[in-house]
Amino acid sequence: MSGAASAPGTGEETLPAIAVLVSGRGSNLGAICEAIARGEVRARVALVVSSRHDAPALDRAVSYGIACRVIAPKEYASRAEAGAALVQAICEAGAQLIVLAGYKPILDSYVIQSFPQGIINIHPSLLPAFAGGMAPRPQAEALAAGVKLTGCTVHFVTEDVDAGPIIAQASVPVLDDDTVESLSERILAEEHRLLPATIARLLSGRVHVEGRRVIVSPAG
């Protein structure tokens, strides 16, 4: 892996390993790698898994020297078989945290059960509002609803879509002249800030879940 995806001055083998799951352009993957390069996230991206052979995120991963796999659910007899292949790939990479960064398929229950509180997702709304659907649907729904604030949410992944405990959120004002595109761009900028910061917080070992609440203990 290139230096762009590892913390400076630290042997990669000693850093926590992350697997990033993608389906699109991979801008959040890039934000994670850049945060690692700046030393803001002490981790390494050990594996990128795409659900599509033509996802631009794969080229981004290659540019960072990250190992890539394509596990396309449509190429398996069932979602369960695709899930088993995904679990095997993640385990072989030794990943301690799985990050869904624009990953379109709904994970099979076997995947979620294999990594309890080990999978996080970023969603372009202030959950529980406008749950379900990939961008730009939540942004379009926010505009249609006339809300004055929307944003993005990082949450633990559970078997109920977009319903896992909320770890962190960032708000974005909805402007009177916003379009879906302009609103999406401002939310994406917050995603690029929030997701790496949340990964760093999770890897600090100070995060625990009490019921529906995610609690962050003070730094020692």
C-alpha positions in Angstrom: 0.0 0.0 0.0 1.2 3.5 -0.8 2.1 6.0 1.8 -1.0 7.9 1.0 -3.1 5.3 2.8 -1.0 4.8 5.9 -0.1 6.9 9.0 3.3 8.5 8.6 6.1 7.0 10.7 4.1 3.9 11.6 4.5 0.4 10.3 1.3 -0.6 8.5 1.2 -4.0 10.1 0.7 -2.5 13.5 -2.2 -0.3 12.5 -5.9 -1.3 12.7 -7.2 -2.6 9.4 -10.3 -1.2 7.7 -12.3 -2.7 4.8 -14.2 -0.2 2.7 -17.2 -1.3 0.6 -18.1 0.8 -2.4 -20.4 0.9 -5.5 -19.7 4.3 -7.0 -17.0 6.9 -7.5 -15.4 6.5 -4.1 -15.1 10.0 -2.9 -15.5 9.0 0.7 -12.9 6.3 0.2 -10.6 9.1 -0.9 -11.4 11.2 2.1 -10.6 8.3 4.4 -7.2 7.7 2.7 -6.3 11.4 2.8 -7.2 11.6 6.5 -4.9 8.6 7.1 -2.1 10.3 5.1 -2.4 13.4 7.3 -2.2 11.3 10.4 -5.8 12.1 11.5 -6.8 8.4 11.3 -4.3 5.9 12.6 -5.4 3.0 10.5 -4.8 1.4 7.1 -7.3 0.5 4.4 -6.5 -3.2 4.0 -9.2 -3.9 1.4 -11.7 -2.2 -0.9 -14.7 -4.4 -2.0 -16.8 -3.2 -4.9 -20.3 -4.5 -5.8 -19.6 -3.5 -9.4 -16.7 -4.2 -11.8 -17.0 -0.7 -13.3 -17.1 1.3 -10.1 -14.7 4.3 -10.4 -13.8 3.7 -6.8 -11.7 0.8 -7.9 -9.4 3.1 -9.8 -9.1 5.3 -6.8 -8.2 2.3 -4.6 -5.5 1.2 -7.1 -4.1 4.7 -7.1 -3.6 4.3 -3.3 -2.1 0.8 -3.7 -5.0 -0.8 -1.9 -6.0 -4.4 -2.5 -9.3 -4.7 -4.3 -12.0 -7.3 -4.8 -15.2 -7.3 -6.8 -18.0 -9.2 -5.2 -21.1 -8.6 -7.3 -24.2 -10.0 -5.8 -25.8 -10.7 -9.2 -23.0 -13.1 -9.9 -23.9 -15.4 -7.0 -26.8 -17.8 -6.8 -28.2 -16.0 -3.7 -27.6 -13.0 -1.5 -26.5 -15.4 1.2 -23.7 -16.8 -1.1 -22.5 -13.3 -1.9 -22.6 -12.5 1.8 -20.4 -15.5 2.6 -17.9 -14.5 0.0 -17.8 -11.0 1.4 -17.3 -12.2 5.0 -14.4 -14.4 3.8 -12.7 -11.6 2.0 -13.0 -9.3 5.0 -11.7 -11.9 7.4 -8.8 -12.7 5.1 -7.9 -9.0 5.1 -7.9 -9.0 8.9 -10.2 -5.9 8.9 -11.4 -4.7 12.3 -13.9 -2.2 11.0 -16.0 -2.3 7.9 -17.1 1.0 6.3 -19.9 1.3 3.8 -19.0 4.3 1.6 -21.7 4.5 -1.0 -22.3 0.8 -1.0 -25.5 0.0 -2.8 -26.5 -3.6 -2.0 -28.3 -4.4 1.3 -26.0 -6.7 3.3 -27.1 -10.2 4.0 -27.9 -10.9 7.6 -24.9 -13.3 7.8 -22.5 -10.4 7.1 -24.1 -8.2 9.8 -24.2 -11.0 12.4 -20.5 -11.8 11.6 -19.3 -8.3 12.6 -21.6 -7.1 15.5 -21.1 -3.3 15.9 -18.3 -3.7 13.4 -20.0 -2.2 10.3 -20.7 1.5 9.9 -22.5 3.4 7.1 -22.8 7.0 6.1 -26.2 8.2 4.9 -26.9 11.6 3.3 -29.6 12.8 5.7 -30.2 13.4 9.4 -31.5 10.0 10.3 -34.2 8.9 11.1 -35.5 11.4 8.6 -35.3 10.3 4.9 -34.0 6.9 5.6 -33.7 4.3 2.8 -32.4 4.9 -0.7 -29.1 6.0 -2.0 -28.1 9.5 -3.0 -29.7 11.6 -4.5 -33.0 10.3 -3.2 -32.6 11.5 0.5 -31.5 14.9 -0.7 -34.5 15.2 -3.1 -36.8 14.1 -0.3 -35.4 16.8 2.0 -36.0 19.5 -0.6 -39.5 18.2 -1.3 -40.4 18.2 2.4 -39.3 21.8 2.8 -37.0 21.1 5.8 -34.6 23.9 6.7 -31.8 21.5 7.9 -30.6 18.2 6.6 -27.1 16.7 6.6 -25.4 13.3 7.0 -25.3 10.5 9.6 -22.8 7.8 10.5 -24.5 4.9 12.1 -23.9 1.2 13.0 -25.3 -1.2 10.4 -28.1 -3.5 11.6 -30.5 -5.7 9.8 -33.0 -2.9 9.7 -31.9 -0.5 6.9 -30.6 2.9 8.1 -31.9 2.1 11.6 -28.8 1.3 13.6 -27.5 3.3 16.5 -26.4 6.8 15.4 -22.7 7.5 16.0 -22.3 11.0 14.6 -24.2 13.6 12.6 -23.5 16.9 10.8 -26.1 19.3 9.7 -26.3 21.3 6.5 -28.8 24.2 5.9 -31.2 23.9 3.1 -31.1 27.1 1.1 -34.0 28.7 -0.7 -32.3 28.3 -4.1 -30.9 24.8 -3.5 -31.2 22.1 -6.2 -30.7 18.5 -5.5 -27.2 18.8 -7.0 -26.1 21.9 -4.9 -27.5 20.4 -1.7 -25.8 17.1 -2.4 -22.5 18.8 -2.9 -22.6 20.5 0.5 -23.7 17.4 2.2 -20.9 15.4 0.6 -18.4 17.9 1.9 -19.6 17.2 5.4 -19.5 13.5 4.7 -15.8 13.8 3.8 -15.2 15.5 7.2 -17.5 13.4 9.4 -16.7 9.9 8.2 -12.9 9.9 8.8 -13.4 11.7 12.2 -15.9 9.0 13.2 -13.6 6.2 12.2 -10.8 7.7 14.3 -13.2 8.0 17.2 -14.3 4.4 16.9 -10.7 3.1 16.7 -9.8 5.0 19.9 -11.7 2.3 21.8 -13.8 5.0 23.7 -17.1 4.3 21.9 -19.7 2.0 23.3 -23.5 1.4 22.8 -26.1 1.6 25.5 -29.4 0.6 23.9 -30.0 3.1 21.1 -27.4 5.5 22.3 -23.8 5.6 21.3 -21.6 6.9 24.1 -18.1 8.3 23.7 -16.0 8.2 26.9 -13.6 11.1 27.7 -10.1 10.6 26.6 -7.7 9.4 29.3 
